[in-house]
Amino acid sequence: IEAERRGDRLLLVVENPRDPDSPDPKGAGIGLQNVRRRLNAFYGGEGEMRVRREKESFRVELSLPCSR
């Protein structure tokens, strides 16, 4: 888990290792869909989420507006 302020943005990162030999999950990604909907409801177009599935890790990055 990482958190960093970049100017007027807050970057939150959650990354987990994953077994490169395991099959991709069969779920519909409902949890990620819910996070996207909540970001949109709360921040409109200002909240962003990026998801990266790599061979040995799964990473989610959230970028949110941040004021002082």
N, C-alpha and C positions, 0 to 999 in steps of 0.2 A: 504494500500500500504506500502510495506517495501522494503528497500534496505540495503544490508550489504555486505561488502567486506570480503571474506574468503580466505586468502592467495592470490593466483593468480586468484581468481574467483570473479565475482560479482553476487550476488544472488538478484533477483528482485521477489517480491511476490505481487500478487493482489488477494485479497480474498473478496468475496461478500456473504452476507447472502442469503439464499433461503428458500422459503416456503416448509417445508417438506411434505405438503399435495398436492402440485401442481404436475401434471404429468411431466415426463421428456420431454425436448424440442424435437420437431420432426425434427428440422433442421439437416443438414448434417455436422455441425461443420466447415463450410467453413472458418470462421475467424481463428479458431485454425489451420486448415491446412495451411492457408496462412502464419501464424506466423512461423510454423515449416519449411516451404519452405524458407522463408526469413532468418531464423537462419542458415539453411544449406547453403544457397547461400553465406551468409556473413562470417560465422565462420566455415564452413565445419562440421566436426564431433565434433568440440569443443563447439558448442552451444547446450544446452539441454533445453527441456521443459517438465515439469511434470504437469499433470492435475489431480485434485482430486475432484470428485463429492461426497460430503458427504450428509447426511440427511438434515443438516441445513446450509451448506455452499458449495460454489464453489471456488476452489483455483487453481491458475496457478502459477507455479514457473519457472523462467527462470534462468539458470546458464550460465554465459558468461565468456570468458577469459578476464582478466583484467591486464594491465601492468601499471607500475608507470610512 
